Amino acid sequence: MKDTRRPLFLLTLAAVVIALVPTGRVVANEYSLYGDAGLGLFIVPDPAGAFALGAYTDFRFDHRLSFDWGELTVRHKTILDGHGGVGGFGQPIRHVVNQAALSIWPVDAVTFQLGRFSIPWGVGYVFHPGDALHPVRSPDGETPGFDGVAVTWTPSTDVSGTVALRFDTAYGPEWHRRVRSAVHGSAYVLGVDVKLGVVFQEKTVFRPSVGLAVPAGPVVFHAEAAVELAGESAADLIGGDTDGVTDDPAQLVSAALGLPDLLAGRRTWASSAGANYSRFFGSHTITVLGECLFIAEPPAGLGRHFVYPSVSWDWDARFQVEQAAFLDVDGRRAVLATSGTIAPFTALEFTLGLYSTAGLPGGDGGAALSFEAVRAEARLFF
């Protein structure tokens, strides 16, 4: 059972912060609510060789309460899964709070954050070898935050630094020893964006990292390297979910889409590199991303080299087609994701996606293509 002193500590800290704010200033200037509602269908193969149909409905909300001295932000989602987890959620009703944080600006150059939130880390778009602070990183824009506090100093637009403490890793009799601390700095020097970071938790994590991003016209080149100097439990880092540490193709799909920290559990080092190209052609936009990851000591069942390529074409924000892939080069396996989105109205869009796995040339199974799922979704924005 988790130690109750941790939530009590957070509540006490929150009370102290609120007490420091002058009573006459605790009046909101503006409240805004954004969100969307989605209805989706999944078709997936079952072990018997037939197909199973799953359905889900989700509601996403983004609340913002603004003050003269800060802002309160809450982002949460409720999922109603109509087919026992076929939709990928595993529970009939599930509520997820991705962000719930109070930001305070005591002076222009300083931001204090308390609650559940995320901070920018590294230079990668898909792979983040140096990020052992956030519970999980995802390319879908819904990255769950960590529970803790952070102070960010931004003396200029070219320089910033953040010190953070993560408390949701702290439990048990000696919970104070399991608080995860992190320092991250960013500077724009001679046209190069430089990122430095280090994450530490006693006997669990000690991961310094460095990243560089260099713009060259419409192309941005980036590279990042990290060294893990302490052993770490994957279950502790990503909440008990060990997706990706298996030969099961379905788990490989989950690893590709969830993108857990693949350095977890080993004293090792890793590096990533890639480039992003985006170009506007009148009402058309083409975006191409290529990123690779190398892990010196990979998880069981996975290789050392991973590649994530994607290409998308957008027409006037009304039609988009995207093809992405997650390649385990050494394992000779790939996850393919193809999607098309139509937005006949500003507040309504329809998406059709196809997910499959395939063997790469030279693999044991050859280049056989295996269907994993089809997803059809309608989403209304408000």
Secondary structure, DSSP 8 states (H G I E B T S, - for coil): ---THHHHHHHHHHHHHHHHS-GGG---SEEEEEEEEEEEEEEEE-TTSSEEEEEEEEEEEEEEEE-SSEEEEEEEEEEEESSTTTTS--SSEEEEEEEEEEEEEEETTEEEEEEEE----SS-SS--TT--SSS---TTS----EEEEEEEEEEETTEEEEEEEE-TT--STTGGGG-EEEEEEEEEETTEEEEEEEEEETTTEEEEEEEEEEEETTEEEEEEEEE--S---HHHHTTT--TTSSS-HHHHHHHHHH---TTTTSS-EEEEEEEEEEEEETTEEEEEEEEEEEESS--TT--SEEEEEEEEEEETTTEEEEEEEEEETTTTEEEEEEEEEEEEETTEEEEEEEEEEEE-TTSTTTT-EEEEEEEEEEEEE-
